[in-house]
């Protein structure tokens, strides 16, 4: 049965978490731990609160017990809010995330020829969000996602749905151009995608469309073919982000996610445009949208 967290240990954890927040660290992961471990520590006379505050070296067994106590209330959810979750204005919240990202040097892409970070663009309250793979040459120059040939096709796809580009939000898995427009590597996606997850939590869309395999596999944490991924909706919540009890008291608890082909792929194989249109029609139905008669 879960044990109530000792008040002194709770205070020590709070201090430690705020310390990490000041360094820009907001993601914490908690693994289940048997209550017997804490009980055995108490039997050995180990004061968990003092041990944490002292900073003295610990045995692996003691460290494991102190790092992941079994609690009735998840202190990490109470304390470790992302800074943007403390504001209700999505424009300001996205600005906070962008400032937190800074002139990012977290992965190797920053020293492989990128000119600038391509953060994201669009309506911060959009019901529909498109997520691509990464910036290309044109995007790297202009600092905005999907502005090259693939971007023009995406614009046409959006117009075919009966809406304008300015009414959706557009971002990528990675925010720096991979050299030669190569596919982002796994570690690059893992390093950059937490910022995307924070963007999604701020925008709170009703539907996300993952453009291409890289976006789909990263968002869904699945390794399947496009044929297997397309044609259905997935329930999606941004990984590592609290999606409810924001300061604005919204009850957003995730959204639907659909997968379709990346516009760059459709430029290489126009025969698949009909299949992509089927995917978008599925999205439109979910959102209660009707395409204009001149859309095709």
HELIX and SHEET records of a PDB file:
HELIX    1   1 UNK A    7  UNK A   22  1                                  16    
HELIX    2   2 UNK A   35  UNK A   43  1                                   9    
HELIX    3   3 UNK A   48  UNK A   54  1                                   7    
HELIX    4   4 UNK A   60  UNK A   67  1                                   8    
HELIX    5   5 UNK A   75  UNK A   79  1                                   5    
HELIX    6   6 UNK A   83  UNK A   86  5                                   4    
HELIX    7   7 UNK A   90  UNK A  101  1                                  12    
HELIX    8   8 UNK A  108  UNK A  111  5                                   4    
HELIX    9   9 UNK A  137  UNK A  142  1                                   6    
HELIX   10  10 UNK A  149  UNK A  160  1                                  12    
HELIX   11  11 UNK A  165  UNK A  167  5                                   3    
HELIX   12  12 UNK A  179  UNK A  181  5                                   3    
HELIX   13  13 UNK A  186  UNK A  203  1                                  18    
HELIX   14  14 UNK A  213  UNK A  220  1                                   8    
HELIX   15  15 UNK A  226  UNK A  229  1                                   4    
HELIX   16  16 UNK A  263  UNK A  268  1                                   6    
HELIX   17  17 UNK A  270  UNK A  272  5                                   3    
HELIX   18  18 UNK A  273  UNK A  287  1                                  15    
SHEET    1   A 6 UNK A 121  UNK A 122  0                                        
SHEET    2   A 6 UNK A 169  UNK A 172 -1                                        
SHEET    3   A 6 UNK A 128  UNK A 132  1                                        
SHEET    4   A 6 UNK A 207  UNK A 211  1                                        
SHEET    5   A 6 UNK A 255  UNK A 260  1                                        
SHEET    6   A 6 UNK A 234  UNK A 236 -1                                        
END                                                                             
